[in-house]
Amino acid sequence: MRPASCASCESALDHCHGTLIVHAAGPVECTESECFDTDRARHLFVADCFDAAGGCACAAPAARTGRRNRAG
């Protein structure tokens, strides 16, 4: 979803308005259904999967052991 005013859009920079979700095992996915490139540089927002609403099945073991990975 494109915001009303986006400097990156106005500058024609390649970017995505979604949030890049980084899973504990390393794979990534974007919350924007039309995102075609999950490169971190294209995403303003990057989050670990265990921070996503509802959590993530792959984050459960890390939550039990207290280990956390940092996205970004």
N, C-alpha and C positions, 0 to 999 in steps of 0.2 A: 504494500500500500504506500503510495507516494504522498509525503506530507505536502501541505499547501505551498510551503516555501522551502526549497532544499538547495543549498549552495552548490552541492555536488552535481545535482541535476542541471542547474543553471550553467555550470561550468563544463557540462558534458563529460564529467569524470565517470569512469566505470566503477559502479558501487552497487550495494544492495541495501534496502531499507529493513531487511529482516535481521534476526539475531542468529549468530552462528553458535550452535550447541556442540560442545566438545565432549565426547563420551570418554569414559575412564580407559577404555582399551585403545583410544586414539582416533577412531572414526569421527567425522564431523557431519552435521546436517544443518540446514537453514530452516528457520520458521517461515520463510517466504516461499510459498508453493511454486512460484515462477523463477526461483533462483537457479541459475544454470552453472554457477561457478562458486565453489565453497572455499575459495582462497581467503585467508584471514584478512588480507589487505583490503578486500572489497567490503568488509563488514565493520561498521562502527561499533556494534555491540557483539561481544563474545562472552559466553557463559558456560560454566561446567554443567553437565547434565543433571547433577544432583541439586543444582540451584533452580532448575525448571519447575514450574508449577506441577504438582503431582509426582514429582521425582522421576527417577529412571531406574529400571531393573538392573542395569549394569553398575549403578552407583551404590546399590545396597551393600555389597561387601566392603567397600571403602568406608561407608558410613559406620558400619559395625566396628571396624578396626580403628577408626579415628583418622585414617589417612585421607588427605585431600590433595588433588592436583590443581594447579593454577592454570587457568586458560589465559592466553595472551602472550 
